[in-house]
Amino acid sequence: MKRIIGLSFGVLVTAASLAWAGGLCGRDCTGTCKPIPSPSCPDCGNPCDRGIHICTCGKSKRARCLIDELNADTCCERIQAARKLGCRLHADFCCDPEVLSALVHALLCDPCWEVRRAAAWSIAMQKARTDFGVLALYVASKIDSHYLVRDKAAEALDILTLCRKDCFKELYAYGDALVKQFHGKYKPCSGECDSLVESIAAAPHCN
């Protein structure tokens, strides 16, 4: 009797499994089950083509004032200016491209490491995911003399390129060549600093 009950239970389980499969795929799975989708391509487009960018004369004027403050005499003034340039309430690099240029120059050329660290983070807060911004952060994460600047640049780079690292493979290879070229020569607030900024600006566009 037990054997008959066990066989009956097995038959029921098998039938239920077939019914479940039929419910998922229909009577004939051939041509009806959808294939597993391939991973989506990363968005390598211009970050300024997305989001809301409110460009006004007042905001541009504030941005220019903050850029001027990046040349102030004291580190504290320059740190504050670098931090504020990362806030889109004060400035938007999509409206005023010189904002990113000023932050990159501060990142690579300011003699005060706190200013360079603040500039690295502001590039990320501006979502400046352009070749210029990404490459500047990549080089700074490898070549800056202060480990806190390198760490902040690497963190900012991770935020900007999240799910998009494949977009910048060729750019990183170019960056590695720059790091090798300027290793042992580059110092903030030196002639080599300006040459490095120019080399980054001249990078071939990959995205």
N, C-alpha and C positions, 0 to 999 in steps of 0.2 A: 504493500500500500504506500509506504513511504517513498518507494522507488517511483511509483506512478506519479505521486504528487511532485517529486523532484523533477521528473521529466516534463510534466505539465508546466511547472514554473519556468523551466528553461525555454520551452516553446514560447511562452508569453513574453519573456524578456527579449528574445530574438525578434518577435513580431513587433514589439514596442520600438526596438531599435530601428527596424526597417521603416516603420511608420514615421519615426522622428526624422530619419534621413530623407524620406519622401517629402515631409513637410518643409524641410529646409530647401531642398533642391527641386521639388516637383517630382513627377513620376519618372522623368528621364533627366539625369544630371548632365548629360552631354549637351553642351551649348547653353545651359541655363544658369549654371553656377558662375558667378563673376570671378575673374582671376584676381589674385592679390595685387593691389595697385603698387606700382613702383614708387620709390621715394620721390617726393616732390623736389623740383629744382629750387635751389636757394635763390632768394631775391637779391640780385646783384645790381639793381637799378640805382638811380640817383636818389639819395634820401630826401632831397628837396622836392621830389615829385609826390611825396606822401605827406600826410599830416596837414595841419593848419599852420600857415605862416603869415602872421599879421605884420605887414611891412608899413610902417608909418614914418613920417619925417621926424617925429619926436623920438621914436625908438632909435633911428639911425643917428640922431644927434647924441643921444645918451651913449650909444655904442662907440662913437668917435671919442667922446670924453673919456670913457673907460680905457680905450686903446692908448690915449695920451697918458693916462695914469700908469700904464705899464712901463713908462719911462721915468717914473718918479724917482726921487733920490733915495727914499727909504724902502727897505724890503717889505715892511708892513703895508705901505700904500700899494705896492705892486702886488702883494698877495691878495689884498682885498679886490683890486681891479681884476686880477685873473679869476678869482672866484665868481665875481659878478658877471663876467663875460660868459660864464657857463650857464647863466640863467636866461631863459628866453623871454622873460619879462623885461630884461634890460637890453638884450641883443639877440639877433638871430642871424647866423652865418648865411642862411639861405637868402636873406634880404641884403646883407652886407658881407660879402665874401672876405673883406679885409679883417673881419673878426677872427676867422680861422687862421689867416696869415699871421696875425698878431699873436695868437695863442701858440702857434707852432714856433714862432721866433722866441717867445718867452720860454717854451718847453726846452728848447735846445740851446739858448744863448744867455739866459739870465744867470748871473753869478750866484744868486741866492737859491739854494736847492728847494726851499719852501715854495718859492714862486714857480719853479719848474714842476714841482709836484701838483700844485694847484692848477697850473695850465694843462697838465695831462688829464686831470679829472674833468676840467671844463670842456675839453675837446669831446669827451664821452657824453657829457650832459647836453652839449649842443647836437649830439647825434650826428657828428660830422663824419659819416662813414664814406668818405671820399678817398681816393688813392692818396691824396696829400695828407689828410688827417691820419689815416690808418698807417701809412708808411712812417710818418713822424713818430707816432707812438711805438711802432715796432722797433725802430732804430733806437729810440730813447730807452726802451726796455732792455736793450742789449749793451748800450755803450755809455749810458750816464754814469758818472763817477760815484753817485750816491745811491745806496741800495734802496732807500725809500722812494726815490724817484723812479728807479727801475721797476719796483714792485707796483707803484701806482700806475705807471704807464702800461704795464702788463695787464693789470686789472681793468683799466679803461679799454684796452684793446680787446679783451675777452668780452666785455659788454657790447662793444660796437660790432664785433664780428660773430656774435652768437648765431649759430645755425648758418653762417655765411662764410666760414673759413675757406671753403673751396673757391670762393670768388677771388681770393687774394694770393693764391699759390705762386703765381708768377711774380707778383709784387713783392712777396716775402723773399723770393730768390734774389731779386734786385736789391732788397734791403740787406741781405746777407753780404752781398758784394760791397755795399757801402760801408757796412760795419768793418769788414776786412780792410777796406781802403783807408778808413779814418781811425782805425785802432791805434792807440798810442800817440795820435796826433791831435785828435779833437779835444778841446776844452771849451766849456761855456765862456762867453765873453772873449773870444779870440777870433782871429781871422779865419781859422779853420771852421769855426761855428757857422759863419756866413756862407762858406763854401758848401758845408753840409746841407744847409737849408736850400741853397740853390740846386744842389744835386737831387734832393728830395722832390723839389718842385718840378724838376726836369724828368722825373720818372715816366716811363712809357705807360700810357693808360691801359689798364687791364680789364676794367669793368665798365 
